[in-house]
């Protein structure tokens, strides 16, 4: 049986430094982006519907696509981050969100926008 020694420094005694601020900023940014996307999808759908001729089916699919993406992303990337680290996953997520954001300029069908 392995004996676990208590840490030499308590977490409550560690002074606030740049690392803490960076992690707090990344976490806030990720949650802000999630909330922004969920809040803005309704406004975006009202503008896209006449331009793309969206049916009620596609309006529902595109409206729920943000929630589907959040669910699938947290399901898989949360588990993977236990192995490779949360900071790498945050950077990877930011890159994927950036690529997805700019690729929306080139879509022509609702199916492309859904994926």
C-alpha positions in Angstrom: 0.0 0.0 0.0 1.3 3.4 -1.0 1.4 6.2 1.6 0.5 9.6 0.2 2.4 12.5 1.7 0.7 15.9 2.2 1.9 18.6 -0.1 4.6 20.9 1.2 2.7 24.0 0.1 -1.1 24.4 0.5 -3.0 25.7 -2.5 -4.6 28.4 -0.4 -1.1 29.8 0.4 0.1 30.1 -3.2 0.1 33.8 -4.3 -1.8 34.9 -7.4 0.4 35.0 -10.5 0.3 35.2 -14.3 -0.5 31.5 -14.7 -3.7 31.8 -12.6 -4.8 34.9 -14.5 -4.1 33.2 -17.8 -6.1 30.1 -16.9 -9.0 32.2 -15.6 -9.0 34.2 -18.8 -9.0 31.1 -21.0 -11.8 29.6 -19.0 -13.8 32.8 -19.1 -13.3 33.1 -22.8 -14.4 29.6 -23.5 -17.6 30.0 -21.5 -18.2 33.4 -23.0 -18.0 32.0 -26.5 -20.3 29.2 -25.7 -22.9 31.6 -24.2 -22.5 34.0 -27.1 -23.1 31.3 -29.7 -26.1 30.0 -27.9 -27.6 33.5 -27.5 -26.9 34.7 -31.1 -28.1 31.7 -33.0 -31.7 32.9 -32.8 -30.8 36.3 -34.3 -28.7 34.7 -37.0 -31.5 32.3 -38.0 -34.0 35.1 -38.6 -31.5 36.7 -41.0 -30.5 33.4 -42.7 -33.9 32.0 -43.2 -35.0 34.2 -46.1 -31.5 34.3 -47.7 -31.0 30.6 -47.7 -34.7 29.5 -47.9 -34.5 27.4 -44.8 -37.3 25.1 -44.0 -38.5 24.6 -40.4 -36.5 21.4 -40.2 -33.2 23.2 -41.1 -34.1 26.0 -38.7 -34.4 23.5 -35.9 -31.3 21.6 -36.9 -29.2 24.8 -37.1 -30.6 26.1 -33.9 -29.7 22.9 -32.1 -26.3 22.5 -33.8 -24.6 24.7 -31.2 -26.0 22.5 -28.4 -25.1 19.3 -30.2 -21.5 20.6 -30.7 -21.2 21.6 -27.1 -22.4 18.2 -26.0 -20.2 16.2 -28.3 -17.2 18.4 -27.6 -17.5 18.2 -23.9 -18.1 14.5 -24.0 -15.0 13.6 -26.0 -12.6 16.5 -25.3 -13.3 16.5 -21.6 -12.2 12.9 -21.4 -9.2 13.4 -23.7 -8.1 16.4 -21.6 -7.6 14.1 -18.6 -4.7 12.5 -20.6 -3.1 15.3 -22.6 -4.0 18.3 -20.4 -6.6 21.0 -20.4 -4.4 23.8 -21.7 -3.7 21.9 -24.9 -7.5 21.1 -25.3 -8.3 24.8 -24.8 -5.9 25.8 -27.5 -7.2 23.0 -29.8 -10.8 24.1 -29.2 -9.9 27.8 -30.0 -8.3 26.7 -33.3 -11.3 24.6 -34.2 -13.7 27.4 -33.4 -11.6 29.9 -35.4 -11.5 27.6 -38.4 -15.2 26.9 -38.2 -16.0 30.6 -37.9 -14.1 31.6 -41.0 -15.4 28.6 -43.0 -18.9 29.9 -42.6 -18.2 32.5 -45.1 -17.9 29.9 -47.8 -21.0 27.7 -47.2 -23.8 27.4 -49.7 -26.2 24.9 -48.2 -27.7 24.4 -44.8 -26.0 21.0 -44.6 -22.6 22.6 -44.9 -23.5 25.1 -42.2 -24.7 22.3 -39.9 -21.4 20.5 -40.2 
